[in-house]
Each structure stands twice: as structure tokens, then as C-alpha cells.
Amino acid sequence: LQTAYEQSTFSLKAAEIELTTAEKALEDTKLRAPYDCVVAVKSKDEAEYVAAGNPVFEVYGTAEREIALEAPERMMGQLKEGAELKVTVPALNFSGKATVIRMVPVISEKTRTFKVYAKLSGVTQAVIPGSYVEAIIAD
């Protein structure tokens, strides 16, 4: 009787370990972003194998809107970090302001432009990631 009890106790412990391992494996299948965001692109389907380091989704944060612009080469000396811009999104009938947060000081040989990134003033859900944006330097 003692042996049967010990075997049952061992089996119970083994089952608890298996349950804990299965719960951990299930939890590891869930993807969570550490910030508010929107899924823009889904590159894998349910039950499809994903190797470590490969993207499954492309997400865009919704808390702070950042816009990426291509500025003409002639504006390289006019734009600086901290500069205020007037922005419009014609398709959404949106107008607002943005502040330049960084610039990539490299001119593209094909387009003769350089990249400018700006943060929209105030959080607005009106601007959808991927929208076409126009900007001018504020007076």
C-alpha cells in the first residue's frame, strides 16, 4: 500500500509539472505589444511555424503619432530638430502641427530628398498610419 501511495504521489507531481509546462507553452504562443498599437500587416497564419527572430505582425503605435517625410535637398539647411511644421492629410481633411524630432542627413541619389521624422502635436486618432502627409515649415 505504501508503494502504491508513493507511485500516486510521484504521478501527481509529474502531472503537475506537465501541466505547468503546457501552460507556459500556451502562454508563449500569445503575442503582446508593450504599448497601444494597431496591427497593420499579418505575415503568418494561425498554426504556421515561425522561426525565432522572424516577424509575425507589423504594428504601429497609436499613442504618439510620428510622421516620416521626404524633404527636398534644398531644405537641408532650413530644417533642424525642434522646427515646427504645419501638416495636412488631404485624404482625411486633417490639419495640425508637428515638431521635427530627427533627420537623416543623407541625400537619396534617385529622389534628391532626405528623410525627416516629426511628432504630431497632441494625440489624434484622425491620422491613420500610412496616410499621405504634406508639410511646410511653420512661420
N, C-alpha and C positions, 0 to 999 in steps of 0.2 A: 504494500500500500504506500509506503514511504517513497519508493521508486516511481510509482505512478504519479504521485503528488509532485515530485521533483521534475519529472518529464513535463507535466502540465504547466508548472511554473516556468520552466525553460521555454516551452512552446508559446506561452503567453508573452513573455519578454521578447521573443523572436518576432511574434506577430506585431507587437507594439513598435519595434524597430522598423519593420517593413512598412507599417502604416505611416510612421514619421517620415521615412524615406520617400514614400509615394506622395505624401502631402507636400514635401519640399519639391519634388519633381514637378508636381502640378503647379505649384506657386511659381516655379522658374519658367513656366510657359507663358506667363502673363507679362505683357509689356506695359510699362507705365512711364509717363514723362514726368519729370520733376517740376513741371510748370504747366500753366494753361496753354493749350495748343490745339491746332486743327490738323487732322491728317489730310495731306494733300495728295500723296501718291502711295499706293499699296503695291509693293513689288513682289510679295509672296502670298500664296494662298494658304488657307487652313490645312493643316496636316502636312504641308510641304517642308522638307528638310532645309534648315538654314545653318550654314557653317558659321562659326564664331567670327564676328567682325563684319559680316555682310549685312547690308541694310534690309529692313523689312518694310519700314514706312519712311516717308519723308514728311516731316511735320513743320509747321510754322507756329511760332509763339503768338499768342493773342493779347498778352498783357501790354507789351510795348511794341508799337509798330515802327519798323525800320524800313526805310526805302533805299533801293540801290539805283543810282543814276549813272548815266554815261554823259560826261561833260566834254564839250569840245576843247581841243588842245589850247586854243587861245585864252581859255578861262583858268589855266593852270596858275597864273599869278594873282588872279582875282579871288579865288576861293580859298578859304582857310578853315581849319577846325573851329567850331563855335559860330560860324557865319549862319545868319538866319535866312531861310528860303521861304518864298511863297509857293505853295504847291497846289496843284489841281489834279483831280482824277476825272477827266471828261466823261467817261462812261458812267460814273456814279454820281455826277453832279456834285462833287465834293471839292471844297476849297479849305485850305488850312495853312499852318506854318510848320516848318521843320528846322532842326538845327543840325548842321554838318558835324558828324561825330568822328569820321575818319575819311581819308582819301588815299588812293593808291597812286603814287606819283610815277606811273609808268604809262606812256602813250602807246596805244594799240597801233601797230603799223597799218592794219587794214581799215580801221574806222577813224583813226586820228582823234580818239577820245581817251579819257581816263575815268576810272571808277570813283564815284563819290557815294558815301553812305550817310544818311541823315535819319534822325529820330523825329517822328511826328510829335508835335506838341499836343498833350492831352491824349488820353486813351480813347480811341474811337473804333467802333466795330464797322463803321461805314466803309473803311478801306479794306478790301479783300486782298489777301496775298496773291501776287502775280498780276495785279492791276497795272495798267499803263499809267504812269505819273509824269506830269510836266512840272518843271520848277524854274523859278527865276530868283535871282538874288534880291532879297528884300531891301528896300531903301533905308 
